[in-house]
């Protein structure tokens, strides 16, 4: 098998790097001779220089003997001979540009180490240089299944003399026997091509357009006839019955047609509306929405009233035969009852005075409750409204003002309590009854007050 012969049948010349081990050099020499080639002692003008890559001498030979004026001289690894023998053909040196190896960078997106090694070997044996950086490479091989590939395409799109190729591009070039880069395909960014005739608007087109606008926006003062959405909706009807004419133009063309001829077309639209009157707000009109009824406001819930607490002024024995003479709600929601008949030992005049006092306080509180509201204010010496109660009040003040927390002594006869305190500390029953009611029927508090008052009076010196 003679594969190291040129077109004229002459033996192809080879030069082997001097510092290659003798055993390796002898084996390579024998293979070249057996395949029809010839080994020279000097670098030939046309032929192959076999080097051992990644050695100082190999790098020196590549830089010294690769010149543009000797395009038929190639510098390849010594394994080139074995590859040619295994394939049974002389590998063409196709990855050469202007007498120099084409710099081919293998991008990191090709992550498989074995694939990267095979690509580097093929490039080296076919005349290229796979050891260049990305910046100095003429061709960048990457994996087109990754997002990095398109990023590289966009990055070097405007860089002349730089190409981004898929790693299978190597095999395609070797199969074709020449280097051919993936061509760029022109993509029309939009607009009409030169020489291409524009679809002219006809009278029928304008009539259809005016009828559509008259249906959608019958009154120009409503606005919206030059808006984009109106004409986009028109082109969306292209597949509906009776709207086949829409496909003749784009929505931008329909809009520009009306915009540039609005004065003339508005007259046509007005005539269509006058012949076919429409009511604003009908279905299908652009710019109108369904009327939404306002929800009726819910009435405010009345304030929750507390249950009334009965108060009886009864006789000494506690058994009463009473009837309600006058009852009305007060600010504390109490119902006061006056005794109609009692076996009380209090004088009748005292009981009448107590009843008058209660009646006056009850009527006053009732009138205030009618005039007040949720945000009532304090007037004069009247008790503060319910909303003004804050933390920090004493227990007695809270019990005195808050109707929900009034303390009532269970099982105590009110009339007996008043008489007992009045008799024990020698005070007027009317006065005791008034205070007794003011402290919410608190018998113990009433007793302490008048006991203390009596002591103070007894300790006072006589005044002449």
C-alpha positions as CSV (number, residue, x, y, z in Angstrom):
1,X,0.0,0.0,0.0
2,X,1.6,3.2,-1.2
3,X,-0.3,6.2,0.2
4,X,2.7,8.6,0.6
5,X,2.9,9.4,-3.1
6,X,2.0,12.7,-4.8
7,X,0.0,13.2,-7.9
8,X,3.0,12.6,-10.1
9,X,3.8,9.3,-8.4
10,X,6.8,10.7,-6.6
11,X,7.5,9.9,-2.9
12,X,6.4,12.5,-0.4
13,X,9.2,13.9,1.7
14,X,9.2,13.8,5.6
15,X,11.4,15.4,8.2
16,X,11.4,14.0,11.7
17,X,12.2,16.1,14.8
18,X,15.9,15.5,15.8
19,X,15.3,14.9,19.6
20,X,12.6,12.3,19.1
21,X,13.6,9.0,20.9
22,X,15.5,6.7,18.5
23,X,13.2,3.8,19.0
24,X,10.1,6.0,18.1
25,X,12.0,7.6,15.2
26,X,13.0,4.2,13.8
27,X,9.4,2.9,13.9
28,X,8.0,6.0,12.2
29,X,10.8,5.9,9.5
30,X,10.0,2.3,8.7
31,X,6.3,3.1,8.4
32,X,6.9,6.0,6.0
33,X,9.2,3.9,3.8
34,X,6.8,1.0,3.7
35,X,3.9,3.4,2.6
36,X,6.0,4.9,-0.2
37,X,7.4,8.0,1.4
38,X,10.9,9.2,2.0
39,X,12.6,10.6,5.2
40,X,14.9,13.6,4.7
41,X,17.7,14.9,6.9
42,X,16.7,18.5,6.3
43,X,13.3,20.3,6.3
44,X,11.9,19.9,2.7
45,X,10.5,22.7,0.7
46,X,7.3,20.7,0.1
47,X,6.3,17.9,2.4
48,X,5.7,17.2,6.1
49,X,7.6,18.1,9.2
50,X,6.8,15.5,12.0
51,X,7.1,17.0,15.5
52,X,6.5,15.9,19.0
53,X,3.9,18.4,20.3
54,X,4.2,20.3,23.6
55,X,8.1,20.2,23.5
56,X,10.3,23.2,23.0
57,X,11.8,21.8,19.8
58,X,8.4,21.0,18.4
59,X,7.2,24.5,19.1
60,X,10.3,26.0,17.5
61,X,9.9,24.0,14.3
62,X,6.2,25.0,14.0
63,X,7.1,28.7,14.4
64,X,10.1,28.6,12.1
65,X,9.0,26.4,9.1
66,X,5.4,27.4,8.7
67,X,5.5,30.3,6.3
68,X,3.0,31.7,3.8
69,X,5.6,31.4,1.0
70,X,5.7,27.6,1.4
71,X,2.0,26.6,1.3
72,X,2.9,23.0,0.4
73,X,4.9,22.5,3.7
74,X,3.0,21.2,6.6
75,X,3.9,20.7,10.3
76,X,2.0,17.8,11.9
77,X,2.5,15.5,15.0
78,X,4.4,12.3,14.4
79,X,1.2,10.3,15.0
80,X,0.1,11.6,11.6
81,X,1.8,8.6,10.0
82,X,0.0,6.0,12.1
83,X,-3.4,7.7,11.5
84,X,-2.9,7.7,7.7
85,X,-1.9,4.0,7.8
86,X,-5.0,3.1,9.9
87,X,-7.3,4.9,7.5
88,X,-5.4,3.8,4.4
89,X,-5.4,7.3,2.9
90,X,-3.2,10.4,3.1
91,X,-5.1,12.9,5.3
92,X,-5.6,16.2,3.5
93,X,-4.4,19.4,5.3
94,X,-7.6,21.3,5.0
95,X,-7.6,23.5,8.1
96,X,-5.1,25.9,6.6
97,X,-5.7,29.5,5.7
98,X,-3.1,31.6,3.7
99,X,-0.4,29.0,4.4
100,X,-1.0,29.1,8.2
101,X,-2.9,26.6,10.4
102,X,-6.4,27.7,11.3
103,X,-6.7,28.4,15.0
104,X,-9.6,26.3,16.3
105,X,-10.6,26.8,19.9
106,X,-12.5,23.9,21.6
107,X,-15.0,25.7,23.9
108,X,-15.7,24.5,27.5
109,X,-19.3,23.8,26.6
110,X,-18.0,20.5,25.1
111,X,-17.6,18.9,28.5
112,X,-16.7,15.4,27.5
113,X,-12.9,15.0,27.9
114,X,-12.7,12.1,25.4
115,X,-14.6,14.1,22.7
116,X,-12.4,17.1,23.3
117,X,-9.3,14.9,22.8
118,X,-10.5,13.3,19.6
119,X,-11.4,16.7,18.2
120,X,-7.9,18.1,19.0
121,X,-6.2,15.1,17.4
122,X,-8.3,15.4,14.2
123,X,-7.6,19.1,13.9
124,X,-3.9,18.6,14.5
125,X,-3.6,15.8,11.8
126,X,-5.6,17.9,9.3
127,X,-3.4,21.0,9.5
128,X,-5.2,23.1,12.2
129,X,-4.1,24.4,15.5
130,X,-6.4,23.3,18.4
131,X,-4.3,25.0,21.2
132,X,-5.3,28.6,20.6
133,X,-7.3,30.8,22.9
134,X,-10.9,31.9,22.3
135,X,-9.8,35.5,21.4
136,X,-7.1,34.3,18.9
137,X,-9.1,31.6,17.3
138,X,-10.7,31.8,13.9
139,X,-13.2,29.0,14.6
140,X,-14.8,28.3,18.0
141,X,-16.3,24.8,18.4
142,X,-19.1,24.6,20.9
143,X,-22.1,22.4,21.7
144,X,-25.2,23.8,20.0
145,X,-27.5,22.1,22.5
146,X,-26.5,24.6,25.2
147,X,-27.5,28.2,25.7
148,X,-23.8,29.2,25.5
149,X,-23.8,28.5,21.8
150,X,-26.3,31.2,20.9
151,X,-24.6,33.6,23.3
152,X,-21.4,33.1,21.4
153,X,-23.2,33.6,18.1
154,X,-24.6,36.9,19.3
155,X,-21.3,38.0,20.8
156,X,-19.3,37.5,17.7
157,X,-22.0,38.3,15.2
158,X,-20.3,41.5,14.1
159,X,-16.7,40.1,14.3
160,X,-15.5,39.4,10.7
161,X,-13.2,36.4,10.3
162,X,-14.6,34.7,13.4
163,X,-17.0,31.7,13.2
164,X,-19.0,29.7,15.7
165,X,-19.5,26.1,14.7
166,X,-20.9,22.9,16.2
167,X,-18.2,20.3,17.0
168,X,-19.5,18.0,14.3
169,X,-18.5,20.6,11.8
170,X,-15.0,19.0,11.9
171,X,-16.2,15.7,10.4
172,X,-18.3,17.5,7.8
173,X,-15.3,19.4,6.5
174,X,-13.1,16.3,6.4
175,X,-15.8,14.4,4.5
176,X,-16.1,17.3,2.0
177,X,-12.3,17.7,1.8
178,X,-12.5,21.4,2.3
179,X,-13.4,24.0,4.9
180,X,-16.9,25.6,4.5
181,X,-18.5,27.7,7.3
182,X,-22.1,27.7,8.2
183,X,-23.7,30.5,6.1
184,X,-25.7,33.3,7.7
185,X,-29.4,33.4,6.6
186,X,-30.9,36.8,6.1
187,X,-34.0,37.4,8.2
188,X,-36.3,40.2,7.2
189,X,-36.7,42.5,10.1
190,X,-40.0,43.7,8.8
191,X,-41.3,46.0,6.1
192,X,-42.0,45.7,2.4
193,X,-39.2,44.3,0.2
194,X,-37.8,46.7,-2.5
195,X,-39.9,46.4,-5.6
196,X,-42.7,44.6,-3.9
197,X,-46.1,46.3,-4.7
198,X,-48.2,47.4,-1.8
199,X,-51.9,46.2,-1.6
200,X,-53.8,49.3,-2.5
201,X,-57.0,50.4,-0.6
202,X,-60.1,50.2,-2.6
203,X,-63.5,51.9,-2.1
204,X,-64.8,48.6,-0.9
205,X,-62.1,48.5,1.8
206,X,-63.0,52.0,3.0
207,X,-66.7,51.2,3.1
208,X,-66.1,48.1,5.2
209,X,-63.8,50.0,7.5
210,X,-66.4,52.8,8.0
211,X,-69.2,50.3,8.7
212,X,-67.0,48.6,11.3
213,X,-66.1,51.9,13.0
214,X,-69.8,53.0,12.9
215,X,-70.7,49.8,14.7
216,X,-68.0,50.0,17.3
217,X,-67.7,53.7,17.9
218,X,-70.7,55.4,16.4
219,X,-70.0,58.8,18.0
220,X,-66.6,60.4,17.4
221,X,-66.8,62.5,20.5
222,X,-66.5,59.2,22.5
223,X,-62.9,58.9,21.4
224,X,-60.9,55.8,20.6
225,X,-61.1,55.8,16.8
226,X,-57.3,56.1,16.4
227,X,-56.5,53.6,19.2
228,X,-54.5,50.4,18.4
229,X,-56.9,48.0,20.1
230,X,-59.9,48.9,17.8
231,X,-58.0,47.8,14.7
232,X,-56.3,44.8,16.4
233,X,-59.8,43.6,17.3
234,X,-60.8,44.1,13.6
235,X,-58.0,41.8,12.4
236,X,-58.9,39.2,15.0
237,X,-62.2,38.8,13.2
238,X,-60.5,37.5,10.0
239,X,-61.9,34.0,10.4
240,X,-65.5,35.2,11.2
241,X,-68.2,35.2,8.6
242,X,-68.4,38.4,6.6
243,X,-64.9,39.6,7.7
244,X,-62.8,38.0,5.0
245,X,-61.8,41.4,3.6
246,X,-59.8,42.1,6.8
247,X,-56.9,39.9,5.6
248,X,-56.1,42.4,2.8
249,X,-54.2,44.7,5.2
250,X,-52.5,44.7,8.6
251,X,-54.1,46.3,11.6
252,X,-51.5,49.1,11.3
253,X,-52.5,49.8,7.7
254,X,-56.2,49.9,8.6
255,X,-55.4,52.4,11.4
256,X,-53.2,54.6,9.3
257,X,-55.9,54.6,6.5
258,X,-58.5,56.0,8.9
259,X,-56.0,58.3,10.7
260,X,-54.8,60.0,7.4
261,X,-58.3,60.3,6.0
262,X,-60.3,60.8,9.2
263,X,-62.0,64.1,7.9
264,X,-63.4,62.4,4.9
265,X,-64.2,59.0,6.5
266,X,-66.0,60.6,9.5
267,X,-68.6,62.0,7.1
268,X,-69.2,58.5,5.7
269,X,-69.4,57.1,9.2
270,X,-71.9,59.8,10.3
271,X,-74.1,58.9,7.3
272,X,-74.1,55.2,8.2
273,X,-75.0,56.0,11.8
274,X,-77.9,58.4,10.7
275,X,-79.4,55.6,8.5
276,X,-79.0,53.0,11.1
277,X,-79.4,54.7,14.5
278,X,-77.6,53.1,17.4
279,X,-78.0,53.6,21.1
280,X,-74.8,54.2,23.1
281,X,-74.0,51.2,25.2
282,X,-75.4,48.5,22.9
283,X,-73.6,45.2,22.6
284,X,-70.5,45.0,20.4
285,X,-69.6,48.7,20.8
286,X,-66.0,49.4,21.7
287,X,-65.5,51.7,24.7
288,X,-68.6,50.7,26.6
289,X,-68.8,48.3,29.5
290,X,-71.6,46.6,31.4
291,X,-73.3,48.9,33.9
292,X,-72.6,47.8,37.4
293,X,-75.3,48.5,40.0
294,X,-74.2,50.0,43.3
295,X,-74.8,47.7,46.2
296,X,-77.2,49.0,48.8
297,X,-75.6,50.0,52.0
298,X,-76.5,47.8,54.9
299,X,-78.3,49.6,57.8
300,X,-76.3,50.0,60.9
301,X,-77.2,47.6,63.7
302,X,-78.8,49.2,66.7
303,X,-76.6,49.4,69.8
304,X,-77.1,46.5,72.1
305,X,-79.0,47.5,75.2
306,X,-78.4,46.1,78.6
307,X,-81.1,44.4,80.5
308,X,-82.8,46.6,83.1
309,X,-81.9,46.2,86.8
310,X,-84.9,46.6,89.1
311,X,-84.7,48.9,92.1
312,X,-87.4,48.8,94.8
313,X,-87.7,51.1,97.8
314,X,-89.6,48.8,100.1
315,X,-90.7,48.7,103.7
316,X,-89.0,47.4,106.8
317,X,-90.3,43.8,106.6
318,X,-89.3,43.4,103.0
319,X,-92.7,42.1,101.9
320,X,-94.2,44.7,99.5
321,X,-97.3,45.2,97.5
322,X,-96.0,47.6,94.8
323,X,-97.0,48.8,91.4
324,X,-95.0,50.7,88.9
325,X,-96.1,54.3,88.7
326,X,-93.4,55.6,86.4
327,X,-90.6,53.7,84.5
328,X,-88.1,55.0,81.9
329,X,-84.6,54.0,80.8
330,X,-81.7,55.9,82.2
331,X,-78.1,56.2,81.0
332,X,-77.4,53.1,83.1
333,X,-80.5,51.3,81.7
334,X,-82.0,51.0,85.1
335,X,-85.7,51.0,85.8
336,X,-86.7,52.6,89.0
337,X,-89.9,51.6,90.7
338,X,-91.7,53.6,93.3
339,X,-93.5,51.8,96.1
340,X,-97.2,52.4,96.1
341,X,-97.8,51.1,99.6
342,X,-95.2,50.2,102.2
343,X,-95.0,49.3,105.9
344,X,-91.9,51.5,106.1
345,X,-91.2,53.4,109.3
346,X,-89.9,56.3,107.3
347,X,-92.1,59.4,107.3
348,X,-94.4,59.8,104.3
349,X,-92.8,63.1,103.4
350,X,-89.3,61.4,103.3
351,X,-90.6,58.8,100.9
352,X,-92.2,61.4,98.7
353,X,-88.9,63.4,98.6
354,X,-87.1,60.2,97.6
355,X,-89.6,59.5,94.9
356,X,-89.3,63.1,93.5
357,X,-85.6,62.9,93.5
358,X,-85.6,59.6,91.6
359,X,-88.2,60.9,89.2
360,X,-86.2,64.0,88.4
361,X,-82.9,62.0,87.9
362,X,-84.7,59.4,85.7
363,X,-86.4,62.0,83.4
364,X,-83.1,63.9,83.0
365,X,-81.2,60.7,82.1
366,X,-83.9,59.7,79.7
367,X,-83.8,63.1,77.9
368,X,-80.0,62.9,77.7
369,X,-80.2,59.4,76.2
370,X,-82.6,60.5,73.5
371,X,-80.4,63.5,72.5
372,X,-77.1,61.6,72.8
373,X,-75.4,59.3,70.3
374,X,-72.6,56.8,70.0
375,X,-70.1,59.7,70.4
376,X,-71.9,61.7,73.1
377,X,-70.0,64.4,75.0
378,X,-69.9,65.3,78.7
379,X,-72.1,68.3,79.6
380,X,-71.5,70.1,82.9
381,X,-71.2,67.9,85.9
382,X,-72.9,65.0,84.1
383,X,-71.1,61.6,84.2
384,X,-68.8,60.9,81.3
385,X,-70.2,59.0,78.3
386,X,-69.6,55.3,78.0
387,X,-67.0,55.6,75.2
388,X,-64.7,57.7,77.4
389,X,-64.0,54.9,79.9
390,X,-60.3,54.1,79.9
391,X,-58.0,51.9,81.7
392,X,-56.6,53.2,85.0
393,X,-59.9,54.1,86.6
394,X,-60.4,53.0,90.2
395,X,-62.7,50.0,90.8
396,X,-65.2,52.2,92.6
397,X,-65.4,54.7,89.8
398,X,-65.8,52.0,87.2
399,X,-68.5,50.3,89.2
400,X,-70.2,53.6,89.7
401,X,-70.3,54.6,86.0
402,X,-70.4,51.3,84.1
403,X,-73.9,49.9,84.2
404,X,-72.6,46.4,83.1
405,X,-70.4,46.1,86.3
406,X,-72.7,47.6,89.0
407,X,-72.4,45.9,92.3
408,X,-75.8,45.0,93.9
409,X,-75.9,43.6,97.3
410,X,-78.1,40.5,96.9
411,X,-80.8,39.8,99.5
412,X,-80.7,43.3,101.1
413,X,-83.9,45.2,101.5
414,X,-83.3,48.7,100.1
415,X,-85.8,50.5,102.3
416,X,-84.5,48.7,105.4
417,X,-80.9,49.6,104.5
418,X,-81.8,53.3,104.2
419,X,-83.7,53.3,107.4
420,X,-81.0,51.5,109.3
421,X,-78.2,53.8,108.2
422,X,-80.3,56.9,108.8
423,X,-81.3,55.8,112.3
424,X,-77.8,54.5,113.3
425,X,-75.9,57.7,112.4
426,X,-78.8,60.2,112.8
427,X,-79.0,61.5,109.2
428,X,-82.1,62.4,107.2
429,X,-83.4,59.4,105.3
430,X,-83.8,61.4,102.1
431,X,-80.1,62.2,102.1
432,X,-79.2,58.6,102.8
433,X,-81.5,57.4,100.0
434,X,-79.9,59.8,97.5
435,X,-76.4,58.6,98.2
436,X,-77.6,55.0,98.3
437,X,-78.9,55.3,94.7
438,X,-75.8,57.2,93.6
439,X,-73.5,54.3,94.6
440,X,-75.7,51.8,92.9
441,X,-77.3,50.3,96.0
442,X,-74.0,49.6,97.7
443,X,-75.1,49.2,101.3
444,X,-71.6,48.8,102.7
445,X,-70.3,51.9,101.0
446,X,-73.3,53.9,102.2
447,X,-72.8,52.7,105.8
448,X,-69.1,53.6,105.7
449,X,-69.7,57.1,104.3
450,X,-72.3,58.1,106.9
451,X,-70.4,56.5,109.7
452,X,-67.3,58.6,108.8
453,X,-69.5,61.7,108.4
454,X,-71.0,61.2,111.9
455,X,-67.5,60.8,113.4
456,X,-66.4,64.0,111.7
457,X,-69.4,65.9,113.0
458,X,-68.8,64.6,116.5
459,X,-65.2,65.6,116.5
460,X,-65.9,69.1,115.4
461,X,-65.9,71.8,118.1
462,X,-68.9,73.9,118.8
463,X,-69.2,77.1,116.8
464,X,-70.9,80.0,118.5
